[in-house]
Amino acid sequence: MNLIKTFSVILALIMLANPAWCGDSQAFDNYAVSEATHHQNVDILKDYIIKFHARGGAFIVLDTETKDLIDKQFVGSVWEGFPIWSHNALRLFNYAIGLHTGAIKENEKIILNVRDSKLFDRIAKADREAYMKPYIVKDTAMPMTLLLAYIKLFKNADGYLTESQIAKLKSALSENVKTGKATRANVEGASVAGLGSTTDKDKDGKEVYTVFVGEFEANGKNYAIITLLDEPEALQSTYGFNTTGWNTAPMTAEIIKNIGTK
């Protein structure tokens, strides 16, 4: 690690050791989960930050029906206003816009985790801006707003998509967790669906942030979840990869298991 990264990791570890320095504090803040479950989720986040020598990380869990906060934590370099984006989430929203406007036909295959500028070219700029404007500013979002955009898409309260179009998108996200690049987020019995994204922070791609956004079932309810690590490193145990499938995806699975067994 270079000197700046080493200092950042040391600072993150100090923050982890001092609850008062963590975003939102590690003091229990009356979340919907029990105090014990909250602290266990925080420990999971801390373990992954340490394991991957990340500068920070976060998770948020919301009830998809009520949008009530179930649990959340921000640690280190990641805060509630941390500007993020996920090219795969952008791709997902463009599929939705395309299905709504007819630019994409329902019989076309949805391929997640693949960057394709031609897909964006098919979506009118005005249609894209109209749908994404409440959530996206200059192609960035914040963790909470990105999660709320995901809920808006699949709750479909405004009737933006037909039931068959929603089912098509959900099926693609479910398959992505079952057999795609997010298999390490899969939890038996929790019906996990979602997608990950690894976004470069520098030109050579050595520094990234990784995001997983999706939903799951637990205790008879449906929840939406976003997890994030800032500058996780590639490890020998991850075969030299620092992508979301190796870090935020399994971290997500551990948090889902922790919530779902309570």
Contacts in CASP RR format, 6 or more apart in sequence:
PFRMAT RR
TARGET T0000
AUTHOR 0000-0000-0000
METHOD contacts of the structure
MODEL  1
MNLIKTFSVILALIMLANPAWCGDSQAFDNYAVSEATHHQNVDILKDYII
KFHARGGAFIVLDTETKDLIDKQFVGSVWEGFPIWSHNALRLFNYAIGLH
TGAIKENEKIILNVRDSKLFDRIAKADREAYMKPYIVKDTAMPMTLLLAY
IKLFKNADGYLTESQIAKLKSALSENVKTGKATRANVEGASVAGLGSTTD
KDKDGKEVYTVFVGEFEANGKNYAIITLLDEPEALQSTYGFNTTGWNTAP
MTAEIIKNIGTK
1 9 0 8 1.000
1 53 0 8 1.000
1 233 0 8 1.000
5 53 0 8 1.000
5 55 0 8 1.000
5 231 0 8 1.000
8 55 0 8 1.000
8 77 0 8 1.000
8 231 0 8 1.000
9 53 0 8 1.000
9 54 0 8 1.000
9 55 0 8 1.000
11 76 0 8 1.000
12 49 0 8 1.000
12 54 0 8 1.000
12 55 0 8 1.000
12 56 0 8 1.000
12 75 0 8 1.000
12 76 0 8 1.000
12 77 0 8 1.000
13 50 0 8 1.000
14 21 0 8 1.000
15 21 0 8 1.000
15 22 0 8 1.000
15 75 0 8 1.000
15 76 0 8 1.000
16 22 0 8 1.000
16 46 0 8 1.000
16 49 0 8 1.000
16 50 0 8 1.000
16 75 0 8 1.000
16 76 0 8 1.000
19 25 0 8 1.000
19 26 0 8 1.000
19 27 0 8 1.000
21 76 0 8 1.000
22 42 0 8 1.000
22 73 0 8 1.000
22 74 0 8 1.000
22 75 0 8 1.000
22 76 0 8 1.000
23 73 0 8 1.000
23 74 0 8 1.000
23 75 0 8 1.000
23 76 0 8 1.000
23 79 0 8 1.000
24 72 0 8 1.000
24 73 0 8 1.000
24 74 0 8 1.000
26 39 0 8 1.000
26 42 0 8 1.000
26 73 0 8 1.000
28 35 0 8 1.000
28 38 0 8 1.000
28 39 0 8 1.000
31 38 0 8 1.000
31 69 0 8 1.000
31 70 0 8 1.000
31 71 0 8 1.000
31 72 0 8 1.000
32 63 0 8 1.000
32 68 0 8 1.000
32 69 0 8 1.000
32 70 0 8 1.000
32 71 0 8 1.000
33 41 0 8 1.000
33 61 0 8 1.000
33 70 0 8 1.000
33 71 0 8 1.000
33 259 0 8 1.000
33 262 0 8 1.000
34 262 0 8 1.000
37 71 0 8 1.000
37 258 0 8 1.000
37 259 0 8 1.000
37 262 0 8 1.000
38 71 0 8 1.000
38 73 0 8 1.000
40 258 0 8 1.000
41 59 0 8 1.000
41 71 0 8 1.000
41 73 0 8 1.000
41 255 0 8 1.000
41 258 0 8 1.000
41 259 0 8 1.000
42 73 0 8 1.000
42 75 0 8 1.000
44 251 0 8 1.000
44 254 0 8 1.000
44 255 0 8 1.000
44 258 0 8 1.000
45 57 0 8 1.000
45 58 0 8 1.000
45 59 0 8 1.000
45 73 0 8 1.000
45 75 0 8 1.000
45 251 0 8 1.000
45 255 0 8 1.000
46 75 0 8 1.000
48 54 0 8 1.000
48 57 0 8 1.000
48 229 0 8 1.000
48 232 0 8 1.000
48 247 0 8 1.000
48 248 0 8 1.000
48 251 0 8 1.000
49 56 0 8 1.000
49 57 0 8 1.000
49 75 0 8 1.000
49 76 0 8 1.000
49 229 0 8 1.000
51 235 0 8 1.000
52 229 0 8 1.000
52 232 0 8 1.000
52 233 0 8 1.000
52 235 0 8 1.000
52 242 0 8 1.000
52 247 0 8 1.000
53 232 0 8 1.000
53 233 0 8 1.000
54 229 0 8 1.000
54 230 0 8 1.000
54 231 0 8 1.000
54 232 0 8 1.000
54 233 0 8 1.000
54 247 0 8 1.000
55 76 0 8 1.000
55 77 0 8 1.000
55 78 0 8 1.000
55 230 0 8 1.000
55 231 0 8 1.000
56 75 0 8 1.000
56 76 0 8 1.000
56 77 0 8 1.000
56 78 0 8 1.000
56 229 0 8 1.000
56 230 0 8 1.000
56 231 0 8 1.000
57 74 0 8 1.000
57 75 0 8 1.000
57 76 0 8 1.000
57 77 0 8 1.000
57 78 0 8 1.000
57 227 0 8 1.000
57 228 0 8 1.000
57 229 0 8 1.000
57 230 0 8 1.000
58 72 0 8 1.000
58 73 0 8 1.000
58 74 0 8 1.000
58 75 0 8 1.000
58 78 0 8 1.000
58 82 0 8 1.000
58 143 0 8 1.000
58 226 0 8 1.000
58 227 0 8 1.000
58 228 0 8 1.000
59 71 0 8 1.000
59 72 0 8 1.000
59 73 0 8 1.000
59 225 0 8 1.000
59 226 0 8 1.000
59 227 0 8 1.000
59 228 0 8 1.000
59 251 0 8 1.000
59 252 0 8 1.000
59 255 0 8 1.000
60 69 0 8 1.000
60 71 0 8 1.000
60 72 0 8 1.000
60 143 0 8 1.000
60 144 0 8 1.000
60 147 0 8 1.000
60 225 0 8 1.000
60 226 0 8 1.000
61 69 0 8 1.000
61 70 0 8 1.000
61 71 0 8 1.000
61 72 0 8 1.000
61 223 0 8 1.000
61 224 0 8 1.000
61 225 0 8 1.000
61 255 0 8 1.000
61 259 0 8 1.000
62 68 0 8 1.000
62 69 0 8 1.000
62 70 0 8 1.000
62 147 0 8 1.000
62 148 0 8 1.000
62 151 0 8 1.000
62 223 0 8 1.000
62 224 0 8 1.000
62 225 0 8 1.000
63 70 0 8 1.000
63 221 0 8 1.000
63 222 0 8 1.000
63 223 0 8 1.000
63 224 0 8 1.000
64 151 0 8 1.000
64 154 0 8 1.000
64 155 0 8 1.000
64 215 0 8 1.000
64 222 0 8 1.000
64 223 0 8 1.000
64 224 0 8 1.000
65 155 0 8 1.000
65 221 0 8 1.000
65 222 0 8 1.000
67 148 0 8 1.000
67 151 0 8 1.000
70 223 0 8 1.000
70 259 0 8 1.000
71 259 0 8 1.000
74 80 0 8 1.000
74 82 0 8 1.000
76 230 0 8 1.000
77 230 0 8 1.000
77 231 0 8 1.000
78 143 0 8 1.000
78 228 0 8 1.000
78 230 0 8 1.000
80 142 0 8 1.000
80 143 0 8 1.000
80 144 0 8 1.000
81 142 0 8 1.000
81 143 0 8 1.000
82 142 0 8 1.000
82 143 0 8 1.000
82 228 0 8 1.000
82 230 0 8 1.000
83 140 0 8 1.000
83 141 0 8 1.000
83 142 0 8 1.000
84 140 0 8 1.000
84 141 0 8 1.000
84 142 0 8 1.000
84 143 0 8 1.000
84 146 0 8 1.000
84 199 0 8 1.000
84 209 0 8 1.000
84 211 0 8 1.000
84 228 0 8 1.000
85 139 0 8 1.000
85 140 0 8 1.000
85 141 0 8 1.000
85 197 0 8 1.000
85 199 0 8 1.000
86 146 0 8 1.000
86 195 0 8 1.000
86 196 0 8 1.000
86 197 0 8 1.000
86 199 0 8 1.000
86 211 0 8 1.000
86 213 0 8 1.000
87 115 0 8 1.000
87 197 0 8 1.000
87 199 0 8 1.000
88 112 0 8 1.000
88 113 0 8 1.000
88 195 0 8 1.000
88 196 0 8 1.000
88 197 0 8 1.000
89 146 0 8 1.000
89 149 0 8 1.000
89 150 0 8 1.000
89 195 0 8 1.000
89 197 0 8 1.000
89 211 0 8 1.000
89 213 0 8 1.000
90 139 0 8 1.000
91 112 0 8 1.000
91 114 0 8 1.000
91 115 0 8 1.000
91 116 0 8 1.000
91 119 0 8 1.000
92 112 0 8 1.000
92 153 0 8 1.000
92 169 0 8 1.000
92 173 0 8 1.000
92 195 0 8 1.000
93 131 0 8 1.000
93 132 0 8 1.000
93 149 0 8 1.000
93 153 0 8 1.000
94 119 0 8 1.000
94 120 0 8 1.000
94 123 0 8 1.000
94 128 0 8 1.000
95 104 0 8 1.000
95 110 0 8 1.000
95 119 0 8 1.000
95 169 0 8 1.000
96 131 0 8 1.000
96 153 0 8 1.000
96 160 0 8 1.000
96 161 0 8 1.000
96 165 0 8 1.000
96 169 0 8 1.000
97 103 0 8 1.000
97 123 0 8 1.000
97 127 0 8 1.000
97 128 0 8 1.000
97 131 0 8 1.000
98 104 0 8 1.000
98 122 0 8 1.000
98 123 0 8 1.000
98 127 0 8 1.000
99 106 0 8 1.000
99 161 0 8 1.000
99 165 0 8 1.000
99 168 0 8 1.000
99 169 0 8 1.000
100 127 0 8 1.000
100 131 0 8 1.000
100 160 0 8 1.000
100 161 0 8 1.000
100 165 0 8 1.000
101 123 0 8 1.000
101 124 0 8 1.000
101 127 0 8 1.000
103 122 0 8 1.000
103 123 0 8 1.000
103 124 0 8 1.000
103 127 0 8 1.000
104 119 0 8 1.000
104 122 0 8 1.000
106 164 0 8 1.000
106 165 0 8 1.000
106 168 0 8 1.000
110 168 0 8 1.000
110 169 0 8 1.000
110 172 0 8 1.000
112 172 0 8 1.000
112 173 0 8 1.000
112 176 0 8 1.000
112 181 0 8 1.000
112 195 0 8 1.000
113 176 0 8 1.000
113 180 0 8 1.000
113 181 0 8 1.000
113 195 0 8 1.000
113 196 0 8 1.000
120 128 0 8 1.000
131 160 0 8 1.000
132 149 0 8 1.000
134 149 0 8 1.000
135 141 0 8 1.000
135 145 0 8 1.000
135 146 0 8 1.000
135 148 0 8 1.000
135 149 0 8 1.000
135 152 0 8 1.000
136 149 0 8 1.000
141 149 0 8 1.000
143 226 0 8 1.000
143 228 0 8 1.000
146 211 0 8 1.000
146 213 0 8 1.000
146 226 0 8 1.000
147 213 0 8 1.000
147 224 0 8 1.000
147 225 0 8 1.000
147 226 0 8 1.000
150 213 0 8 1.000
150 214 0 8 1.000
150 215 0 8 1.000
150 224 0 8 1.000
150 226 0 8 1.000
151 224 0 8 1.000
152 158 0 8 1.000
153 160 0 8 1.000
153 161 0 8 1.000
153 169 0 8 1.000
154 166 0 8 1.000
154 169 0 8 1.000
154 170 0 8 1.000
154 215 0 8 1.000
156 166 0 8 1.000
161 169 0 8 1.000
170 193 0 8 1.000
173 193 0 8 1.000
173 194 0 8 1.000
173 195 0 8 1.000
173 214 0 8 1.000
174 191 0 8 1.000
174 192 0 8 1.000
174 193 0 8 1.000
174 194 0 8 1.000
176 182 0 8 1.000
176 193 0 8 1.000
176 194 0 8 1.000
176 195 0 8 1.000
177 183 0 8 1.000
177 185 0 8 1.000
177 186 0 8 1.000
177 192 0 8 1.000
177 193 0 8 1.000
177 194 0 8 1.000
178 186 0 8 1.000
181 196 0 8 1.000
181 245 0 8 1.000
182 194 0 8 1.000
182 195 0 8 1.000
182 196 0 8 1.000
182 212 0 8 1.000
182 244 0 8 1.000
182 245 0 8 1.000
182 249 0 8 1.000
183 249 0 8 1.000
184 245 0 8 1.000
184 246 0 8 1.000
184 249 0 8 1.000
184 250 0 8 1.000
184 253 0 8 1.000
185 192 0 8 1.000
185 194 0 8 1.000
185 212 0 8 1.000
185 245 0 8 1.000
185 249 0 8 1.000
185 250 0 8 1.000
185 252 0 8 1.000
185 253 0 8 1.000
185 256 0 8 1.000
186 192 0 8 1.000
186 253 0 8 1.000
187 216 0 8 1.000
187 253 0 8 1.000
187 256 0 8 1.000
187 257 0 8 1.000
189 217 0 8 1.000
190 216 0 8 1.000
190 217 0 8 1.000
190 218 0 8 1.000
190 256 0 8 1.000
190 257 0 8 1.000
190 260 0 8 1.000
191 216 0 8 1.000
191 217 0 8 1.000
192 214 0 8 1.000
192 215 0 8 1.000
192 216 0 8 1.000
192 252 0 8 1.000
192 253 0 8 1.000
192 256 0 8 1.000
193 214 0 8 1.000
193 215 0 8 1.000
193 216 0 8 1.000
194 212 0 8 1.000
194 213 0 8 1.000
194 214 0 8 1.000
194 215 0 8 1.000
195 212 0 8 1.000
195 213 0 8 1.000
195 214 0 8 1.000
196 210 0 8 1.000
196 211 0 8 1.000
196 212 0 8 1.000
196 213 0 8 1.000
196 244 0 8 1.000
196 245 0 8 1.000
196 248 0 8 1.000
196 249 0 8 1.000
197 210 0 8 1.000
197 211 0 8 1.000
197 212 0 8 1.000
197 213 0 8 1.000
197 244 0 8 1.000
198 208 0 8 1.000
198 209 0 8 1.000
198 210 0 8 1.000
198 242 0 8 1.000
198 243 0 8 1.000
198 244 0 8 1.000
199 208 0 8 1.000
199 209 0 8 1.000
199 210 0 8 1.000
199 211 0 8 1.000
200 207 0 8 1.000
200 208 0 8 1.000
201 207 0 8 1.000
201 208 0 8 1.000
201 209 0 8 1.000
201 231 0 8 1.000
207 231 0 8 1.000
208 231 0 8 1.000
208 232 0 8 1.000
208 242 0 8 1.000
208 243 0 8 1.000
209 228 0 8 1.000
209 229 0 8 1.000
209 230 0 8 1.000
209 231 0 8 1.000
210 228 0 8 1.000
210 229 0 8 1.000
210 232 0 8 1.000
210 242 0 8 1.000
210 243 0 8 1.000
210 244 0 8 1.000
210 245 0 8 1.000
210 247 0 8 1.000
210 248 0 8 1.000
211 226 0 8 1.000
211 227 0 8 1.000
211 228 0 8 1.000
211 244 0 8 1.000
211 248 0 8 1.000
212 225 0 8 1.000
212 226 0 8 1.000
212 227 0 8 1.000
212 228 0 8 1.000
212 244 0 8 1.000
212 245 0 8 1.000
212 248 0 8 1.000
212 249 0 8 1.000
212 251 0 8 1.000
212 252 0 8 1.000
213 224 0 8 1.000
213 225 0 8 1.000
213 226 0 8 1.000
214 224 0 8 1.000
214 225 0 8 1.000
214 226 0 8 1.000
215 222 0 8 1.000
215 223 0 8 1.000
215 224 0 8 1.000
215 225 0 8 1.000
216 222 0 8 1.000
216 223 0 8 1.000
216 225 0 8 1.000
216 256 0 8 1.000
217 223 0 8 1.000
218 256 0 8 1.000
218 259 0 8 1.000
218 260 0 8 1.000
219 259 0 8 1.000
219 260 0 8 1.000
219 262 0 8 1.000
223 259 0 8 1.000
225 252 0 8 1.000
225 255 0 8 1.000
225 256 0 8 1.000
227 248 0 8 1.000
227 251 0 8 1.000
227 252 0 8 1.000
227 255 0 8 1.000
228 248 0 8 1.000
229 247 0 8 1.000
229 248 0 8 1.000
229 251 0 8 1.000
232 242 0 8 1.000
232 247 0 8 1.000
232 248 0 8 1.000
233 242 0 8 1.000
234 240 0 8 1.000
234 241 0 8 1.000
234 242 0 8 1.000
235 242 0 8 1.000
235 246 0 8 1.000
238 246 0 8 1.000
238 247 0 8 1.000
END
